[in-house]
Amino acid sequence: AGDASALSQIGKTQEDVKEGETAAMLLYRAALETFEGLGDHVDSAACAARCRAGIAAQEKIALQQAYDTAAALLEERHYSEACRRFRALGNYGNSGEMATEALYRKALALCDVIRENDVRGVYSQLSTEPDAASRFVLTGDQAPGADSACAQNLLDACGNDPAELVRADVPEEGMPTLADAVIGMFNSLNGYRESAACIQSILEATDHSKDFYRLCAEGDLAGAQEWLNAWGDSLEDREVWQERLEHFIPYCGSWAVYSGDMSIIPFIASREGFCYEFQTRVILDEEGEPKLHLTGYAGEEEFGVDFYFEPDRDFFYNNDYEPYSYLMVINSTGRMSTMMYRVDTGALLTSCEYKRVYNG
């Protein structure tokens, strides 16, 4: 019956029962050895067979007990220990799948942290061994603080697995970013459950270049420049974008009349009156194509006009109102020159200069 007190009859105690065994298993083995030593005496052969059957039954019981222990550890979020125990069960039941499930749950918890937090500057060496801690290294000014909610979430995501959090000026050599480390863990699961979808969500959550393109699309080139200085290493064609920003930032700002014909800009928008000041911003699409948007004032009325870039001649133009063509360019004195031409003859009709009030 597996009564542990019977172990004393074979000179053993409960301490002699190893992990994965039962007391009855040790008793059956002792009995089997004795019966096999008796050969054909009475019904020794039949009793030996009963011992072998009993050992097999106890092995199944021990396997189920080990499985239940591993399952309980998984529910208690001891991910790595649960994985180790499921793997030790070999082909028993769905132990192989459950070992993968344990790592999947850990990766999924970390994935949720990435999707819900800004984890730039976080590097990690993730462990799947119960005796080795996962390490999270926070680097740079943009990384979350060691006492931040994000940092606590990282530790919580590891459940009861060992984990440690440190701050450093630079990551350890060869240490991947948190995103790459979690993607690597999902890749090791060979497409298990929603691993592919989780990887895609991580890539989307950590694609901070969309912030850069948004700033460019809004005409906030100064903000885009700040982003590029902080995170430009993650952007393709950084040098090309740097050149574009340096070239077009001077076109962004507020301008006040300096001299000339103040009726040109209202005339472009079919307005009457004079334009004493206006604001400009250059909008860059994802291909880097620029458009200058001007917001002017005719009296108390606000209006907007768009100018398009001519790269070969390095100026902005508007040909929407034939037979007139309008050019805007920053001249050698740093003023914004606005010129009105005849499309058919190319003759300059009138012009105006505006001086910069402040950068935008």
N, C-alpha and C positions, 0 to 999 in steps of 0.2 A: 504493500500500500504506500510505499515511499516514506514510511515513518523514519525520520532522521535518527531517532533514538536507537534504531536497530543497527546503525553504523558501528556501534561499540562492539557488536558481535564479530565484526571483521577488522577490529582494531583501528577504526577511523572515527572521525567526528565531522560535524557539519562544515568545519573549516577546510576539510579535504575535498569538498564538493566545489569544483571549478566552475567558472562562468560557462554557461552553455550546457551544464550537466544537471542531473537531479540526484537526490539521495538514492532513489530506487534504482537508478542506472548503475551506481557503484555496487549495490547489493546484487543486482542481476549478474553483473560481471564476475563478482566473487563466486556466486553460485554456479555460473556457467563453467568457470575454471575447475571447480570441484567435481561437477557432474562429468565433464569431459575426461577428468582424470580417473573416473570410475569405469570407463569403457562401457561394456554391455551389462553391468551389474544391475539387476532388477530392471527398472524403467528409467535408468540414468539417461539414455539417449533421448527419450521423450521429454524428460525434464530439461535437458540441454536445449532442445528445440523451443520449449516454452520460455527459457531464459533469453534466447535470441529474439524471439518475438517480443518479449517484454522490453528488451533493450531498444528494438526498433520503435516500439510505441513510445518509450521515454524520449527517444531522440526527437520524435515529432512534437512531443509536449515541450521539450526544451527549445526547439525551434520556434514554436508558437509563442512561448514565453519571451524569447529574445526578440521576436517580431513585435510583440505588444510593448516591450520596453522601448524599442526604437521608435515605435509610433507615438508613444507617450512623450519621448524626448523631442520629437518633431513638433508636437502640439505645444510643448513648452518652449519652443523656439531655440532648442539646442541644435541648430542646423548641422554643424559639422560632425558632432558626435552621433547624431541620428544617421547621417549619411554613412559614417564609418561602420555603424552597427548593421545597417541594411546591407552594405556591401559584403560584410562578413557572413551574411546569411546566404550568399551565393544565389542559386536559382530557386530558393524557397519562395513559393507564392509569387507575388509581384515585388519582391524585395529590390530587384534591380531598378524598377521604375520608381520605387519610393526613395531610393538613394538619389536619383536624379531630381525627384520632387523636392527633397530637402534643400539641394543647392538652388533650385529654381525659386523657392520661396525666399531665400536669402537675397538672390539677385533681384527679385521682384520688389522686395522692400527697399533696396538701394535705388532701384529704378524710380520708385515713387519719390524718393528724396530729390533725385535729379530733376524730375518733372516739376516739382513744386518749389524748388529753390534755385537761386543763382549759384552754381558751384564752380564758377571760374576761379582758378587759383588753388583748387583742391586736387591733390594727387593721392594715389592710393596703391597699396600692395595688399590685395585681398587674399585671405587665407581660407582654405577649405579643410584645414586640419584642426582638430579640437584642441591641440596643445600649442598652436601657433596663433598669435593675435593678428588680426587685420590692422593695418596701419593707415591712418589718414593724415596727410601732411598739408597744412594750410600755408600757402606761400603768397607773398605780395600783398599790396594794400587792398586789392579788390576781393581777396578771399574772405569768407565769413570769419567772424571772430571765434575764438576757442569757446567762448561762453554764449555763443549765438544759438538761436533755435535750430538753425541748419546743422551746426556741429552736433548738437544733442540728438537731432534726428538721425544723423549718420551712425552714432553709437547705438541708438535704439533699433535701427534697421538690422543690426547684427544680432539682435535678440540676446540670447545668453551665451553667444560665442564671444571669446575674448576679443577686445578691440581697444585700440589706443589712438589718441588724438594728439598731434604735436604741431607746433608752429615753427617754420623755418624760412630763411631768406630765399632759398632755392630748393627745389625738390631733389631728392637723392638721384644720382645718376641712373638713368634707365627706368626710373619709376614712371608708370603711365598716369595720365590724368584719371580722375575718378570715373569719368564717362567711358574712357577706353578700357579701364579695368572691368567695369560692369559689363560692357559689351563683350569683352573677352570671356567672362563667366557664362554669359548667355550662349556664346558661340560654342563653348565646350559642351553644351547640353544637346548639340546636334538637332536643333529644330524642335525641341520638346515644347509642347503646348504653345503658348503665345510668345515664344522667345523672339521670333522674327519681328513681330509687331512691337515688342518692347525695345528692341534694338533701334527700330525706326523712330520710335517716340523719343529715345535718348538723343538720336542725331538731330531731330527737330528741336528739342528743348535746348540743346547746346549749340545750335547754329545761331550765334549771336550776331552774325553778319547781317541778319535781317534788320537789326537795330541801326546798323550803318546805312543800309540802303534806304531805310525809312527816313533817316535824317536828311539824306541827300534828296529824296523825293519831296520832302517838306521844304527844301531850300535852306535848311539849317546847316550850312557848310562848316561853320565854326564848331558846332556840336559834332559833326562828322569828323572833323580834324581831331578833336579831343578823343573820340572813339578810336581813331586810327592810331593815335599815339599810345593808347593803352592796350589795344587788342589787335593791332595791325598784323601781327605775325600769323594770325589765324585767317587772314584774308588773302585770297588769290590776287595776283597783280597789285600788290600793295604799292609798289613804286609808281605804277601807272596812275593809281588813284591819288597818290600823294601829289603828283604833278598836276593832276586835274584840279584838286582842291587849291593848291597854291596859285594856280592860274585864275580860278574863278572867284575865290573868296574876296578879292578886291572889288568885285562888281556888286557885292552884297552890302547894303547899308542904307543910310538916309542921305538925301542930297538936297541942297538949297540953291536957288538961282544965283549965278555969278554974273553972267552977262548974256545978252543976245535976245532972241525972239522967244518969249515965254509962251507963245500960243501954239508952238509945234506939237507938244505932247497932247494937249487937249484935242487938237485937230486930228491926230491919229485915231482917237476914239470917237470922232464925230461929236466933240464937245466944243463949246464956245468958252472963251475966257482965257485966263492966264494960269499957268502952273508954276507956283513959286517953290514948291518942294515936292519930293516924291520918295518912295522907298523902293528898293530893288532887292530881289533875291534870285539866285540862280538855282534852278531845279535840275538835278542830275538823275536820269533814269538808271536802271541796273546795267545798261551798256555804257554808261558814262556820257550819254548824249545830253548836252546842256540846253536849257531854255531860260531866258531871263524874263521874269515877271515883274512888271512895273506897276505900282499902285500910286496913282496920282490924284490930284485934287484940282477941280475947276470950281472956284467959289467954295460952296459948302458941299459940293457933290464929289463923291469918291468914284474913281473908275480904274479899271485894270487893262493893261496892254501887255501882250506877249511879244518877245523878240526871239529870233532864232539865230543860231550861231553859224557863221561862215568860217570853217577852220582854216581854209587856205589863206584868208585875208585877215583872220583874227579880229572879227567884230560881230556884233549882233545886228540883225536887220529885221524889218517887217515890210513885206511886199503885199499885204492883204488889201491895201487901199489904192489900187491903180487909179490914175497914172503916177501915183507918188510912191516913192520908196524911202524908208526911214532907217537910219543907221545910229547905233549907239556904241561908243567906244571910250575907254579911259585913255585920255591923251597923255602926252609926255609930262604934263604938269600935275597929273593925278586928278584932273577934273573929268567929269562925265560929259562928253560932247554928244549932242543930239543934232543930227543933220537931216534935212529934207531934200530929196532929189526928184527929178522927173525920170520915170522909168524909161521913156522913149528916147530922151535926149541925153540923160545922164548929167544934166545941168544941176548944180547946187542951187537951191532956191532960197534956203534960209537955215540958220543954225542957232544953237543956244548951248551955253556951258553951265554946268552945275558943280558946286564944290561940295565935298564930303562934309556931312554934319557929324556922323559917327558910323562906325562899322556895325553891320547887322549880322 
